[in-house]
């Protein structure tokens, strides 16, 4: 695509699956990139399947379970009040 547009070097921005794709381009054609910006790239880093299973198991326990599940999934840095805003 860069060849067709007559662009020698470009900056790539990728979100989620686009982040993974941009990473693959950077690995294979680093000479064609100026910068790489990734936001929540999928498939990169440790996957949290255990956390998700625990969260699903405690969801049925009312508001307490939903709040705890959201804190586990979104991270412990959320306070109880902030996590409550995300409760389904």
MOURZI-V887234 format. One record per helix or strand of 2 or more residues. SS is the DSSP state (helix for helix, strand for strand). FROM is the first residue (numbers start at 1). LEN is the number of residues. Records with the same first field share a line. If there is no record, write none. Layout:
SS: FROM-LEN ; FROM-LEN
This chain:
strand: 10-6 ; 33-7
helix: 17-12 ; 30-3 ; 49-10 ; 62-13 ; 80-6
